[in-house]
Amino acid sequence: MKGGASPTAKEVSRRSWSAVSRLSDTLQRDTVGGCLLLGAAVFALLWANSPWGDAYAALGEVEVGADIFGLHLDLSLSAWAADGLLAIFFFVVGLELKQKFVAGDLRDPSRAALPIAGAVGGMIVPAAIFVAVTLPAGDGAVEGWAIPAATDIAFALAVLAVVATHLPVALRTFLLTLAVVDDLLAITVIAVFYSESIDFTFLALALVPLALFAICVQRRVSQWWVLVPLATLTWIFMHESGVHATVAGVLLGFAVPVLARDGADDNEHGGLAHHFERRVRPISAGVAVPVFAFFAAGVTVGGVGALGDTVTDPVALGVIAGLVVGKVVGILGTTRIVSEVTRASLDSSVKWIDIFGVALLAGIGFTVSLLIGELAYADDGDRAEVVKVGVLIGSLISASLAAIVLRVRNRHYRDLRRAAGDDDAHRTSSAEGRNNAPSPSAATST
């Protein structure tokens, strides 16, 4: 711009696009998504327990939408957050899963065996602990058995990103693989055990736009005005079918091709899965997951005495024990057994104490655990509030313990590399690995 002349329309457009691009790149980082998720949850807790708590509760009940052509789209804001916005999060999860299975760590059975085993054990043991704690209580308390089985990828990776300045890159890969498989199992659990009575007519209708979406992306059609309406119709029909609508997000993500036409990895040649992930992840991390957390985490504590009563409730105890104890026992125990009876082994740069830290980290069950809690106790508002307290406390304990263990291990690896004289090189490679490797936001989860 010369002589004080006003910027041209092209210059303004270029600056605006540059700002959007910088914001998008920022939202790709694990730490940023985790901080937004945590901030939304804390804000909801403070508001719900303030003198204006009634306004918070009323906001979640505000209905938006309409009953059009017999489609029940007149949902509350909290329902839109859980059913609608989380579908965006699970779409990113679906893309991540597809890339992992086709061109990532899950393609190699020898590398994937231990984290997959850990994910399975990390779901079975917490669920078993929850059942053991809640079964004597009766009155349907056991219905939330899957609540402590889920790991929140966004939170877990955010904590790891903060402390992992010198931890082996293979440890992040282990956690990411474990969390991705955990999400796949959680999605299956939601679809099978926490969906309402299924309307097969709407389920069949959902397959039509889903198939058209798949045909379009397989032909490398990427125009939003073609794909977004098809994805929206898939979501609507899935929602009406009784299957939880977030499943539509995963199926749409699975439909996107990972490899370019010449068979090369999309990360090298810009295939659609990588392209969509880069475009949609900022929306998931910056909007979808924080808004869901805002509406899901605002539990009213009601003072120290009321909090004590809530924490001692069997459901809360089951959730806390499942997240803090069950995840560690399930992940560490299963991976150790599999490594002893098969040829699968840890990466040479990773030790078992590191896996212990990751197992603690997997006890952060925020997004998907809260979602399952809402589904499990949809008709019992008091118990749903108890679940929120249990999830928040269990996740906080797990995150704190994991941070302590991984900080100690991080110091150990830092000292080793300083002694070897390659500290700066490792710091650079670790930072590049964290910033470049794709990672779900989440949520979730969920």
MOVEN-V281885 format. One record per pair of residues at least 24 apart in sequence whose C-alpha atoms are under 6 Angstrom apart, sorted by the first residue. I is the first residue (numbers start at 1). GAP is how many residues later the second one is. Records with the same first field share a line. If there is no record, write none. Layout:
BEGIN
I->GAP / GAP
END
This chain:
BEGIN
24->258
27->255
30->127 / 128
31->127
33->252
34->120 / 121 / 124
37->253
40->250 / 254
41->252 / 253 / 256
44->250 / 254
45->253
48->250 / 252
49->251
78->217
81->211
83->162
85->203
87->159 / 162
88->196
89->195
90->159 / 160
91->158 / 159 / 162
93->347
94->156 / 159 / 160
95->158 / 178
98->156
99->159
110->234
114->221
115->59 / 63
116->62
117->218
118->213 / 216 / 217
119->59 / 63
121->209 / 210 / 213
122->205 / 208 / 209
123->26
125->201 / 205
126->196 / 200 / 201
129->193
130->188 / 192
133->185
134->180 / 181
143->233
144->232
147->222 / 225 / 226
148->171 / 174 / 175
150->215 / 219
151->211 / 213 / 214
152->212 / 213 / 214 / 215 / 291 / 292 / 293 / 294
153->26 / 289 / 291
154->287 / 288 / 290
156->205
163->244
166->244 / 247 / 248
167->243
191->52
195->47 / 48 / 49
196->46
197->45
198->43 / 44
199->42
202->35 / 39
203->35 / 38
206->28 / 31 / 32
209->25
210->24
214->41
217->39
285->156
289->153 / 154
299->86
310->76
316->70 / 71 / 74
319->71
320->70 / 74
323->40 / 71
324->39 / 70 / 74
327->36
328->31 / 32
331->28
357->45 / 48 / 49
360->38 / 42
361->37 / 38 / 41
363->32 / 35
364->31 / 34
365->30
367->76 / 77 / 78 / 79
368->76 / 77 / 78
369->77
END
